[in-house]
Amino acid sequence: MNDESLLVALDIIKIVTNEKNTLWRDVKIFMKRKTHCNISGEVKLFTYSEITYNFNYQLEKITESIVSEGIIDNKALTNDVERDRFFRQLKPKLEIVRYITKGIHNCTVKMGSSWTAFDCDYINQGHCCLTFMGKHSIFPSIVKSQIEAINSIVRYRVSQLEKEAMEDLSQEKIIPSLLKMKEISVRIYSFKDEINKRIDELLSAYKRKHKDSSNTPTLALSLEKDETGLGEKIVAEHSIFRGYTIALFNQKTQAHGIDYVLQHIGIKGDAIDKTKLSKRYAEFLSTYQKIIKENLIRNDNNLATIANNVKIHTPSIEQKSNNIKWDTNIRDKIPTIMAYIFALWTLQNAQFYHDAKGVRDQKDYLIQPHPAQVIAIFLTLAVTCCVLALLGFDVSCASYSEYLSARDFKNFESLFNILGVIDHIHYDTFNKLCERAIPRVTRAKILLIDEVDVFFNKEFYGSCYSPAATVRHGSITKLIDFIWQNRSTKLKLKDVKRSDEYKECCNALKEWDLLLNEAIKDMLNDVKKFESHGYQVSNDKIGYNEQDNICYNVRYGYKTLFAYYHEYANKRISIESFKNNIFLSFKIGNFSYAEVPKNFSCIMGMSGTLETLSEPEQKVIEKDYNIFKHTYMPSLFGKNNLVFVEQQDILIVDENDYFIILKKEIDDRLVGKTLGTNRAVLVFFETKKQLMEFYESSNFLPIKSNAIVMTEETFLQEKESLIKRATTSGQVGLFTKEFGRGTDFVCRDQIVSANGGPHVIQAFLSEELSEEMQIKGRTARQAGYGSYSLILCDKLLERFLITPKDIEKARSSGNFYPMLNEKRNMYFKTQYAESQKFVEKVKEEHKLANDLIAMLKNNRISEVKKKLCEQNRGAAEETSSRTVVLMDATGSMSHLLQKAKNTVSIMFERITDILKESGYSSNIFEMQFVVYRNYNAPEDKILQVSPWESKPDNLRSFMEGVVAEYGWGNEAIEVGLTHVNRECAKDEVSQVILIGDAPANTKKDVTEKRKDCSLRTSDLAPEVLQKRKMSFPQTYFIGRTEDGDDYWRNTELFASPTYYEDELLLLKQRSIPVHAFFVDARARQNFEEIARITGGRCKDLDINSVKGADLLTNLISEEVLRNTGGSKGDALVDAYRIKFSKSYT
């Protein structure tokens, strides 16, 4: 903040306070005693939160006095002197209130009789801003009055439209009102439910007046003529038109009947007898139609009778996991059972048929199964669940999405209930599936997986579900308080055990004191180190940066607990949040996602991208899960109309030109075929960071105000509104890749449909073809039209080991796609191989976790205690070795990061084995993982640091959030070495293991890269600016141009440039060796220098080879053992090599 800005701030403070006010007094005291910036020690400095609270309080008093007293009060009526004084004092008050509320939309301005889309967006933005200001108690009086004003004008406008329609209730009158009301509900989404209810009431009034059943379809047809798509939205979303939309769906899909299905069906595994299949379908259809014909009357008793008939036709079977009965007799009954279930489903929803009495093709108003759904069964998973549950199985239907899982169960809950199978059908996410797999059930279990390809991606297959038991009690809180209050006294376990708090806790926990002792060991260790692990305070919670998001469901042992204590003491966490996070936590075990399906007697599933599963995934499905039969069903809607020409629709662009070309692609694709028309463009990014970089760029600025942005953080209500708007004419939407799967971007805009449909741009290369296919599928949906293009930044392709030479060769061939697909598949194959090694490794952990559950079930409490103590072994009170593993995390090092993540558990396991066998305590060593990048990365990515850990799980969690990115020639090893020296100031560091493929930046590199990077001070988050007491960026650089070095000078850790040579000398003085392992020959000379200066060792590491994971495991394990053993370190290494020689060679 410069002098001019400071004076402005002080003037504002003087206006909103008076001589007696504490805020102004405190500032005056500070100013008097700050002479020459030599602030006296007796001066009390005030926190930002205290100042803003006082400021807000004074501002509230001003606004309340203005509102309550009015412009003219009694003093103003006294005489000219008082009037002059009153208005002189009032003017600055009004000015400051006007200044502060300047950014808030003044939505109380009288709107015209016809609201445009811009008007609605204007109101919506204002209402959203005010709502969140109110949520955080910012100017509550002003906010409250503004919100009330917006509520009034919106409701008045809707009432006007409703009144205009109700006067006549003819199509000519009602349609314009409905369209305008719908636009308000879509764009001002806070009023969505309220306005949709009013639309329903208006439509019901129309239906009551026009009792002829044909009037509703006629109204629907008229609404669908609306070019904007709002009419189609009304038809699709309001229950009065449900029968009409069912009929429309049936008419679209029934054109592709049983002959079409049998002609296009595909198979892998057993051959299909299409004649027999046709006969089975005819058998089903005959029974189904007979049931419908006999029961198509309004009578709930009929439904109960049909449900009973289903059970009569179903054999009563007791299916056991070791004795499954599935013979010809059962298979022959399947068509009949399905006919009854589908008929029951149809008749449960027959009200739309009855409401359409007198309408031509009334039968189309019945919900009916398509031949493809009957043939495959799995296209309607609910019916599959019913069939299997009736035949004696316990059925779990697993999905990647909690929202989709809950929605699907609710849609079919009445069917499950009437058939009496609801207790044997479970709709779960993959996490819940792990929990459900723990208890034993008497029935044989069958697993149905929705979207099989998602289960086999790296978020699930190759990962674990690790539940923990949390224990809360008043005595526990007192004990933790005791440890926190005595954190500076170097408490030991023996000291804690002498305390009254410990004794009270032991009495409460009743004979679980051994497990309590292990928790205390961890707390005593973590209370000393919690400040050094990088956490964020946001939304009244402690969170951790995980790629581009803040993750709140991760806990780093008791470090997270003490972070809550610390932030609560600093008034950054509420007392409610603080209390909710005080508990002891005990790990139950690791349940492998890959192993959970094996608890089921049979596994079945479905996916829209089954054919795109990679070769490794196909092998796992067949080898590990014995799934050999694949059925490929044709689309219910016939041919796909997506336009994607590989030779023309892929661009690979230089990093410096990427945003320019991406913006041009948007502009070009936005133009419709017909002159003067626009399509819609949907752009999908891999991460939120990449999306926001483009959104905030100068290239996107011309269309930024009208664009929509969706990330995983977007609230549900806003998501629904934005999805509806995404495919309207002229709309540009930016989305993270999560919305490339399962999000239904329905195009109802006739202008867009007539001009080729929505265009999808994918701004990254998917690791898996199945993800790419899903993103393509966001357009050209349900027989509609659409197009797709792939616009890639060359720098982001480094992690696939795609070189400039590869790109130029593909460019010369005229087609990038074969090269991209080959490299993508090779990358995925390597990564997947590492995941499979981890899957093999955690099999034993999975077994141990299941054994623990079995012990609990059988009440073997002493064994449970022993296992839990082993599982939750506390940290050692003294450590003899602390190793920093410093890794290059730039684009070319993706395989290193994956292998480090997957092998960390093996490292710890092997090290502890050797230490135990050699007579050492097994937990006397700690590791910290640190990754570095370069100066083109923002400050939170140039260096990422894990907590110090004596257990592997948290290090693996840390590596989960690390992505290979931001390379720039020589890399910023110096920032990693600087971090090590900072750590030395807090506690001893024993050694550093450095792994990378590029030399350290030279002094010239550091100077030039800090200056030439594209980052600017404006890229720093506002909370960072506030934290560092900085003004807004535009106040800094008057008369000169800002460069990248200004960004770095305003960061907390990297304000001053550092150089690897200087950091190495400090490490040498501290006798800390750096063992340097180079992945590429270009780093050899520099890494040899680093090792030589510090007394470390240097060697090559072929991390990208088949043996790369083993080499990495042995390298780190040996160095830790060598250091831990001191003079006997080499003997420990020899013992390691003898025991693990197979993986060493």
N, C-alpha and C positions, 0 to 999 in steps of 0.2 A: 504494500500500500504506500503510495507516494504522499508527500506533504499535502498536496491539494486534496486528494481523496480523504485524508485524515481530517482535514478541516471541515469538509462536507459532512463527514460522519459525526463530528463533534457538534456542528450546527444542528443536525437532526436531533441529537441527544438533548441539546439545550431546548429545542422547541417542545419536545414531548415530556420534558421534566420541568422542575422549578428549583429554586435555590434550596428548598427544604428537602427535596427528593434525594433518597440515598444513592440512586444510580448516578445522578449528576455530581453529587458530593464525592463519591468514590473516584470518578473520572478526574475531578479537579485535584484531589489529593495526589493521584497518580501523576498527573501532568506537572504539578509543582515539584515533585520529588524525583523526576526522571532526568534531571539536569545532565546533559552530555551523555545520556543513556546509561549513566551509572546509578542504577536503581537501588535505593536504600533497602537493606535487608528487612527493615521493619514494615515496609509497605506490603499490605495484603493484596495479592493478585486474585482476580475473580475468574471463574471458569466461564467458558462460552455459554453454557446452558444457564448459568445464573444471570448473566447479562441479558440474554434473549428473553428469559422469563420476566425480568424486570421491565424490559423494553415493551414486551407484549402487554404487560399489565398496565403500563402507563398509556399505551395507545388505546387500549380498551376503555380506559377512563375518559380519554378525549372523545372517542366516538360516542360513548354513552351520554356524555354531557351535551354533545352537539345534538344528538337525537332527542334527548329528554328535554333540554332547555330550548331548543329551536334556535333560529337565527337571531331572534330578538327576545331578550329576557328583560327582567325588571330593571337591571342596571342600565340597559340601553335606553330605557324610557326616562331615566333620571334627569340628565342634562347633557349638553354637548361634550363636556369633558369626559364623562363616563362612557358616552357613546363612542367617542374617538378611541378611548382606551380599550373598550370591549372589542370593537371591530379590528383594531390593530393587533390584538392578541389572537382573535379568531382566525385571521387570514393565514398565518403560518400553520395553525392546526389543520385547517382545511387543506392546505397545500400538501402537508405530509401525508394525510389520509389519502388524498388523490394520487400522490406519488406511489404509495405502497399498493393501492388497489388498481393501479394503472394496467397491470398485466392481466387482471381478471376481466373476462368478457362481461360487458354490461348488458345482460340479457333482458333487463327490464325495459329496454328501448322498445317502443311500440312496433310490433311486426306488421307487415302488410297482410292483406287478406289471403295471399297465396304464398305459401312457404316453399322455397326452392330447396334442393338437396344441400346447397351451401348453407342456407339458413339453419337447417336441421343440424348439420355438422358443427356450425358455430355455437348453437345452443348446447349440443352434446359436450363439446370440449369445455365450455364454461361450467356446465353442471358437474362433469367429472373432476375438474380442478377444484371446484368448491367443495365437493364431497370429500376429497382427500385432505383438503385444508381443514375441514371440520373434523375429520378423523384424528388429525394430529393437533387439534385445538389451536389452530392458527387464526387469529382474529375471529373468534367464534361469533361475536355479535354481527359483524359485517357478513360473514359467511352465511349465517342463519337467515338473514334478511334477503340475501341474494338467492339462496336456494328456494326460499318460499316464493320469491318473485318468479323464478323459472317454473316452479311447479304450477303456479297459477296460470302463466301464459300457455304452457303446454296443455294443461287440462282444459283451459278455456277454448283453445284451438280445436282440440279433439271433440269437445262438446258441441262446438259450432258445426263441425263436419257431420257429426252424428245427427244433430237436429235437422240439418239440410236434407239428409237422406230420409229421415223418419217422416218428413212432411209428405212424401210421395210414395216411397218404397218401390218405385219402378226401377228397372235396370238402368235407365238413363240417369237417374238421380243417385242411386246407391253406388254404382261403380266408381265414379269420380271420388266420392267420399271414402270408399274402401281403399282405393289406391293411395290417397293422401294419408289416411290413417296408418296404412301399412308402412309407408315410407318413414313416417315419424317413429313408428315402433322399431324399425330396423336401424335407423340412424341415431336416434336418441334412445339407446338400448336400456337405460335405467328405467324407462317407462314401458318396456316391452310387454311384460306380463299384464300390466294394467290396461294398455291399449288393445292387446290381443283379446282380452276379456270383453272389452267394449265392441270389438269387431264381431266376436262370437254372438253377442247379444243382438247386434244389428242384423247379422245373418239369420238368427233365429226369428227375429221379427219379420224379416222378408219371407222366410219359409212358412210362418203362420199365415201370412196374408195370401201367399201364392201356394195353395195346398196341393196343386197338381204336382205329382212327383217329377214330372219332366222339367219343371221350372229350375230346379237346382242344377241339373246338367247343363241347361241352357245358359244359366248365369255363369257357370264354370267356363263354358266355351267362350263366352263374351270376355271374361276376365283374361283368358289365355291369349287373347288378341293384343293385349297390352305389350308394346314392344320393349318396355323397360324390364320386364320379368317380374314386376311387383304383383301382377295379376296371378301369374303362375305360383308365386310364393303363397298367396292367399289360398289358392286351391290346394296346394300341397300341405299346408300347415294347419288348416282349420277343419275341425271334425265334421262339419256339415258336408264337406266335400270328400270325406274319406271313402265313401262308396264309389264316387266318381273316379278317384285316383286308383282304386282297386281295379275297376273296370278298364281303365286306361292301361294299367300294367298288364292285365290279362290279355288284352287285345294286342299289345306289343310282343309279348313273350309266347303266346300260344301259336303264333305264326310259325314257330320253330318247334314242331311237335316231336313225337317219338321217333319218327323216321329220320328227322334231322339229327336227333341225339345219337341214335344208333349208327348213323353214317359217319359222324365226326368224333365219336368216343375213341379215346386212346387207352392203351394198356401197357403195363410193364409187369412181368411176372407171368402168372397163369393166363392162358388164352381165354378169350370171351366167346361163349356160344351165343351169338346175337339172336339166333332163332329162339333159343330157350329164354333169353332175356326179354324178347318181345312178348313171348307167351306169358311170362311172369307179370309183365306190366299189364297185359290185357286182363289177366286174372285180378290184379289189384284194382284196375280201373272199373271193372264190372262191379266188384263188391263195393267200392267207394261210391259210385254213382247210385247204386241201389239204396245204400244207407242214406245218402243225401235226399233222394227222391221220397223215401218213406218218412223222413223226419224233418222236412223243411217247413215246419210250422213253429209258431211261437209257443214253446212249451219246454221249460227247464227240466221237467221230469224226463223228457226224452234223452237229454244229455246224460243223466245218471244211468238210464237204461243202457245207452251205448257204451258208457264207461264200464258197466258191469259185463256187457257182452265182450268187451276187449279182454277182460280177465278170464271169461269163460273159454275164449278161443286160445288163450295163452297157457301152455303147459305149466303146471306148478313144479318149479325146479329149485333145488337148493344147490346153488353154485358155490363150490369151494375152490380155493386157489390150487389145491392139489388134486382136484377132481372136477374139471369143467365138462359139462355135458353139452355137446353141440353136434348133433347128428342130422341125418336127412329128414327125420320126422320134424325136428325144430325148424330147419331151414325151409321146409315146405309150408310152414305156417306163417312165415315172415310176411308174404304179400297180404294175407288176411289181417294180421295184426296191424300192419301199416295202414291198410285201408280204413280200419276203425279209428286209429289215432288221427290220421289226416282228416277223416270225416268229422271227428269230434272237434278238431281245431277249426274246421270250416264252420260248423254249426255254432260254435261259441262266438263267432264273429258274424253271424248271419243277419244282424240288425240292419246292415247296409243293404242287403238284398231286400229285406222287407220294406225299407224306406223307399226303395226304387220301384215300388209296385206301379205298373203301368208304363214303365220306361222300356223302350225297345232294348233287346239283349239284356234283360234283367239278370240272367244267370251270370253275366260277367261281373256282377257286383258281389259275388261270393269270393272269399279268399280261397284259392284253389292251388294245389301243388302242381308244379311244372313237371313234365316227364323227367327232366334232368335231376330234379330234386328227389324223385321217387327212385330212379335208377341208382343214383349215388348214395341216397339216404343222407350222407354227411353234409349235403348242401343245406339241410335243415337239421342242425346238430340237436335241437331240442327233441325232434322226433326220434333220432337215433338214441338219445338218452332214455326216452320213454320205452322204446323197444327193449333195450338192454336191461333196464331196471325191472321191467315186467318179467323178463326171462331169468331173474334171480341175481343180477349183478349189482354191485355198488359202482356208480359211474361218476367220474370227475371230469368236468369240462374245463380245461385250462386255457387262459388267454393272457396276453401280455398287458392288457389294459384293464384296470379296475373299473373304469367307467363303462367300457363295452361289456364286461362280464356282468356287472350289476344290471345294466340295461337289458341284456338278453334274457337273464333269469326272470326279471320282472315281466317281460313280454309273454313268457310262457308259464308263469307261476300258476295260473288258474288251470292250465292243462295238466301240470304235474299234480296239483291238488286233487282234481276230480278222478285221476287215475290211481291215486293213493301211492305215488312213488316219490313224493317230494323229499322224504327222509333218505332216499338212496340216490339222489341226484345233487351234485355239488358244482356250482359255477365259481371258479376261483382264478386268481392271478397265479403266476408261477410261484411267488413267495408263499401265498396261502396254501398252495398245493404241497409245499414242503411241510407246512404245519400239519396239514391233514394227513400227510403220509406217516406222521409219527404215531398216532393212535392206531390200534389194530381194529379191524372190523371183521365180522364173521363171514360176510359174503366175499366172493372173489371180486377183485377190483379191476375196472377197465378205465383206461385213460383216453380221453379224446382231446387232442391238441388243436386249438384254433390258431391258424397262421403258424404252421410248423416251422417255416423258415426263420421266424423270430426266435423260437426256442433255441435254434442252433447258432444264433449269432453270439458274439463274445460277451454280451451282457449277461447271458444265462449259461450256455454251455461253456465250461471252463471257468465258472465262477461258483461261489458258495453262498448259501443262506446261513447266516450265523446268528441264531437267536440268543438272547441273553435274558437272565432272570434279574429283575430289579427288586430291591428290598428297601422299603421306606419305613421309618419309625422315628419317633421323637428322640429316642436315645441315640440313634444313628446320626441324626442331625447334630446333636450335642457333641458327639465324638468328632465329626468332621469339623465343626466349629472350633473345637479344641486344637486340632491339627493346623487349621488355618491361622488361628490367633498366635500359635507358637512356631510359625513357619521359619522365623529367623533364628531360632535357638538350636538348630541342627538336632532335632528330635530323632531318637532311635526307637525301635519297636519296644525295647525294654522300658523306655521312659513312658511311652503311651500306655503300656500295660499296668503301670503303677497308678494311672489316673482314675478318678472316680467315674469319668465319662466312659472309660473302657469297661470298667466293672459293671456299670449299669447296662451297657450294650450287650455284654456277655449274658447277663441275666435275661435280657429280652430275647436274645437269639437262641437260648437253650441248647447248649452242647454243640454249637456250630462255631466255637471260638477259633478252631484251627483255620477254617475258611476265612473268618474275619481277620486273622493275623496276616494272611496273604494279601487281603485287600488293603490293610494298613501299610504293608511294605510298599505297595504300589502308590498309595497316597503320599507317603513320606518322600518317595522319589519324585512323583509328579508335581507336588506342591512347590518344589524347587525349580521346576523347569517349564511350568505352564506358560510363562510369558514368552518363551523363545519359540513356541510353535505358532505358526502363522494362522490366526483365526480372524474372523470378521464379526462385528456386531451389527445385526440388521434385523428388522422386524421383531425386535425384543427377544432375539435369540442369538446364540453363538453359532456361527456357520463357518464353512471352509470352502475356499475356492476349488471348484472341481471343473476343470476345463474352463468354460466361460460362465458358469453359474455358481451361485453360492448354495452349498448343500447343507441342510440342517439336520439330516438324520444320520450323520457320521459323528462318532465320539472317539477321541483319541485318549482312551483310558480315563484316568481321573484328571488329566490335564484340562479337559473340557469342563469338568466340575469346578476346578479352581479358577478357570477363566470366568465362570459365572460369578464366583465369589468376588473376584477382582473388579469385574465390570459393574456388579451391583454396588460395591463400595464407591465406585466412581459415578454412580447414578445414571448409568447407561443401560441398565436392565431393571425392569420393574420387579417389585417384590413378588408378584404372582409368578412370573417366569423364573425368578431365582428359586423360589420354594419348589416349583415343579421339577427342578433339575437337581435336587439334593437327594441322592440315593446311592446305595451300593449296587454294583452291577457284576454279575457272574456269568461268564460265558458258558453256554450249555454244550456247544460243539459246532462243528462245521458240517452242514448237510450239503452235499454236492448236487447241484441241479441235474447234472448228468446221471447221477445214480438214482435219483428219486423215481423216474419212470420205471426203473427195473423192479420196483415194489409192486407193480401192477401185472396182472395176469395177461393182459392184452393191451396193446397201444395202437390207437388209430388217430388219424388227424386229417386236416384239410389246409390247403393254402392256394391262393390265387397265383403263386409263383413257384409251384412245385418243380416245373421243368427247368427253372433257372438255378436250382440248388447246385452248389459247386461239387466237384468230384470228391474232395475230402468229406463234405457233409453227406453225400450219398453213401460213401463207404461206412461212415459212422452209423447211419440209419440202418444199413443192412447188417453190419458186423456186430454192433453193440446192442441194437434193439430188435434185430430179426424181422425187420420190415422189408419185405421183398416185393410186395404187390402195390403198384401205383395205378390209379385210374385217372385219366385226364378227361374232364367233362367240357363240352363246348359251352360258350357263353349263352345264357338265356336270351340274349339280345342279338345274337348272330355275329356277323363280321365286325371286327374292330376298325374304326375309321381314323386311327392316328396317322398323322403325316410326319415321318422322320426319315430324311435321306442322309445317310452317314457321310457321304462325300461332301455335302453342302452344309449340314447343320451342326458341325463341330468346329470350334475354333480353339486353338491354344495360343495364349497371348502373353507377351512379356509383362512382367509384374508392374512396370512403370505405366503401361498403357491399359492395364486390365479394366479399370473402372470406366475409362473412356469407351472401350469397345463394348463393355456390358451395357452401358447406358444407350449406346447406339443400337444394340440388339433389341433392347426394350422399345426404343422409338420405332424401329423398323417393323417389329412384330405387332405393334399396337395399331398400325394402319390397316384398315379393313380392305376387302376386295373392291367394295363399292366406294366411289369417291365421296369423301366427307364423313365416312363411318369409322368407328374404332372398335377394335377387339378388346379383350382383357388379357393381361399378362401376369403370370404367377412365377415368381423367381424363388428358387429354393437354395438356401445356403447350408453349409455343413454345420456352422456354429453361429451362436448369437453374436460373437465378436466380429466375425466376417460380415454378417448382415449389417451390424451397426456401423462398421467402418464405411461400407458403401452408402448406407442411408445418410450418414453425416458428411459424406464427401461433397466437394463443390460440384462434381459431375452430376450428382443426383438432385442438386438443389432446385433446378427449374420445375421438377414434378414432385418435390418432396411434400408439399402441403396437401396434395390430394392422394398421396399413397397410403396404403395400409400396411401395418407391420404386425406380425404375429410371432411370438416366441413362446416357449413353454411357460414363461412367467405370466403371460397374458391371462387375466381373469376369465373364468368360464363364460360369464355373461357377455363380455366384450368379444370373446372368441366367436361365439355363435353369430353375433352381429357382423363381424368382419368376414366370416366364411360366406355369409349370404351376399355380401357386397363384392366379394373377390372376383366374381365372374360377370360383372356388369360392364357395359360398354365404356371404354376409356379408363377402366380401373387398372392400376398397377399395384400388385401386392408382393411384399417381401416376407418370406417364411423360413423358419428353421426346418431342418430335414424331418423332424418329428411329425410334421403335418403332411409329409409325403406318403404316409401310410394311414389308411383308415379314415381320413378326413374326406367327407363327401362334398366336393366342390361342384354342386349341381348348377349347370348353366341354364337359367330360365330366360335370359335376355335374348330376344329374337334377333336383335341387331348383331350380337356376337355370334349366335348360331348361324346366321345367314352369311357370315364373313369368315367361316372356317373354324369357329369355336375358340375357346380359350387357348392361349399359347403358354406352354410351360418351358421355362429356362432353368436348367440345373447348373449351378455355379460351382460345382465340385465333382470330383470323380468318386463314385461310391466304391467302397471296399468290396461290396458284394453285388453281383448282377441283380439279385432279387430286390434289393433296395432301389436300384435304378428303375426296374420294371414297375415298382410300386409308385415311384414319383411320376413316371410316364402316365400311369393310370389315373392321375388327378385330372386329366382332360380326356376328351373323346369317350365320355362315360355313357353307358346304356344306349349304345347305337348313335350317340351324338358325334360331333366332329371336333377335332383339335389337332394341335401340332406341338413339336418338342424340339429343343436344341440344347447343346451342351457347350457352355462357354467356360473354359478352364484357364487358370493362372499357372504359368509354367513353374513358378516357385513352389506352389502347393502340390506339385506332382513329385517332388523330391523324395517324399516318404515311400513312394512306390518304386524308388530307385530308377526313375525315368530321367535320363540325361538329356542335355541339349542336343547331343548327337542323335539320340533316339527320336526326338521331336522333329529334327530336320529331315531325317530319313523318311519318317511317316508323311511329312509335308510333301516331300518330293513324289511319294507314291500316290498322292491325291486322296488318301483316306487315313485319318488318324485312328479310327475305331479298332481295327485289328491289333495295333500296337498297344493301345490303352487297355483293351480287354485282356491281352496276354499278360501285360505287366501287372494288372490288377489281380488276375488269377494267381500269378506267381507269388505276389505279396501275400494274398489271402492264404494261400497254401502254406507258406512259411509260418505266418502268424497262427494259423489254425493248428499246425503241428505242435507249436509251443503250448497252445491251450490244451491239446490232447495229453501232453506230458503232465501238465498240471492236474488234469482229470484223473490220470492214473495215480498221481501222487496222493490226491485227497480221498481216494477210495478207502484207505485205512482210517482216515479221520471220520469219514462218513459212517463207517462201521462202528467206530468207537462211540460216536454220538448216538447211534441207534442202540448200542449196548447200554448206554447210560439211561436212556428212556426205558428200556426193558427193566433195568434195576429199580427204577422208580416205581414202575407198575407192579413189580413183585415185592415192593416194600423192603428192599435190601439196602437200608439206609446207611449202614457203615461203609458199604462199597461205594455208594453214591458220594459220600463225604470225601472218600479217598480220591475218587475220580475227579471231583470238582476241584479239590486242592491241586491236583496235578494239572488240570486244565487251566487253573487260574493262579499258577505259581507267581508269587510276588517278586518284585525287583530286588536285587542284592543291595545291601546297605552300602557296600563299597564295590566299585568296579576297577579292574586293573587294566582294561583296554577300551579305548573309545576311538572308533574309526569313522572318518568321513569318507563316504563313497561319492566321488564327484564325477558326474556324467554329462557328456554332451547330449543335449536334447533338441538339436536342430533337425531339419527335415530328413537328412540322410541316416539318422540314427534310430529309426523306428524299430528295427529288429532288436537293438540293444535294450530299449525301454521295455519291450514286450518280454524279453528273456529275463531281465532283472525282476520284473513283476512276478513272473511265473516260477522263478527259482529261489526267491528270497526265503521261502519256507524251508526248502531243501538245505540252503546254506546254514540256517539256524539249527536245523535238526542235526546236521553232520557235525557242526562245531560243538554243540552240546554233548553229542555222543562221545566225541574224542576227549573232551574235557572231563566228563564223568569217568570214563575208562582210565584216564590218567590221574585220577584222584583230585581233580579240581572241582570247585563249585561250578555248576553248569551255566549260571547266569551272571558271570562276572565281566561280561563284555557288553558294549552297546554299539549300535550303528546309527548313523544319520545319513540319509540319502539326500543329495543335493544335485540339482540339474541347472545347467547354465545354457544361455543362448547367445544373443548378440544385441547390438544397440538399435536394431530395427524392431525389437520386441518392446512392449510397454514395461513399465517398472515392475508390475506384478508377474511378468513372464520371463524377464531376462534372468531371473534367479528364483528358483522354487526350492523350498527347504522343508524336509520332513521333521517331525519331532525326533529327539534321541530315543531309541527304542531298544529294549532287551528282549522283545517279542516280535515275531515277523508279521503278524496280521496287520498292524497299523502301517508298516512300511509298504505292504502290498496295496493297502487302501490308498496310500499316497500316490503310488505309481499308477493306479487306476486313473487318476486325474491328470496325468502328465501326457501331453501330446507332442509329437515330433514336429517342430515348426521353427521358423525365423532364422534360417542359416544366412551367413553373409561373409563368405571367404574364411579368413582366419577368425576364430571364435573367441568369445569373451571369457576365457579361462580366468582372467584376472579378477573378475567379480566373484568367482567361486573361491579363489585363494584369499581374497579380502574377507569373505564370510568366515573362512576357517580362522583367520587371525582375530576376528571379532569374537568368535566362539571361545578362543583361548583366553580372552579377557574375563569370561564368565566361569569357565571350568577347563580342566585339562583336556587336550586333544592328543591322542597317541600317535596317529598316523593318518595319511590321506591316500586313498586309492583313486587315481585319475584315469578315466577312460574316455577317449575321444578319437575323432578321425581328422582333426584339423589343428594346426598350431595355434598358440595363443596370439591375440592381437599384439602388434608392435605398438610402441608409443605413438607413432604416426597414425596407425590404424585407429587407436582409441580417440585421438583428437579429431580425425576426419569423420569417423563414423558417428561420434556423438553430435557433431555439427551437421552432418549431411542426412541424418535419419529424417524420416517424414513426420515424426512425432512432434507435437506442439503442446505448449502449456495448456491449451484448451482441451487437450485429451485427458488431462488430469480430472478426476471426478470432483464435483463441487464439494463433497465432504472432505476430500483431501485438501482442497484449497482452504477450506475453513480451518481444518486441523492445523495447517501450517501457517495460519494467520495471513493468508495471501488475499489480495483483492482479486477481482475478476480479471482475466487475462488481458482484456482490451485496455486496461489502465497502465500496463507495464511499458509498452513498446512504442511510446510516442516518439516520432522522428526517426525510427529505425525499424528494420525488418527482423522479426523473430526467426531464429533458427532452431535446429534440434537441440543444441547445447543448452538453450534456455529451458527446454523441457527437463533435461537431466539435472540441471542445477537446482530445480525446484522439487526434486524427488528426495525422499528421506534418506535412503541408503546409498544413492549414487550421485550425490550433489557434486562431489569432487572426483575428478578422474583418478583412476588407479592403474597401476602397471604391474604386469606379472613379475618383472625383475625385482621390484621393490618388495612385493609380497613374499617372494621366495626368500629374500634375505631375512625378513622377519621370522619366517618359518624356520630357517636355518638357525637363527639365534635361539629359537625355542626348542631346537633339536627335534623338530617334527618332520619325519621323512615323507616325501611324496613319491609313491610308487606309480609310475606312469606307464600306461598300456595303450599303445596306439593301434587303431583299427585300420588305418590307411597309411601307406608309406610316406605320404607328404607330411605327416605329423612326426615322423621318426626323429629327425634332428632336434626339433624343439622339445620333444618329450624326453629325449636323452639328456638334454641340457637341464630340464626341470628336475629329473631324478638325480643327476650328478650334483647339482648345487645343494640339494637337501639331504643327500645321503640315501636316496631311495633306489629302487630297482626299476629297470625299464625293459619292456618286452612287447612283442607284437601280440595282438589278440584277434583271431579270425572269427569275429562275432557273427558274420553272415554265413558261416559254414554250417553243415549239418551238426557238427559237434560244438557249435557256438555256445549253447546253453550250458553244456558240461564244462567247457573251458572257463566261462564266466563264474560258474559255481565254485570250481576248484580254485580259481585265482583269488576270489574274495575270501573264501573259507581259509585258505592257506595263510594269507596275509594276516587275517584276524588271529589265527592260532599262533603264528610266529610271534606276533606282538604280545598276545596275552601270556604266552609262556615265558617271556623274558629270555633268560639264559637257556631255558629248556625249550624254547620255541621251535627250533629245528627238529627236535625229537617229536614234538606234537605234529609237525608237518609230515614227518616220516610215517607216523602212526596213521595219519589221515590217508596218505598215499597207499599204504598197505591195505587199508580197509576198503577204500573206494577206488581201487586201481583200475577197475573195468571202465569206469566213466572218465578216468584220468587219461587213459592212453588214446 
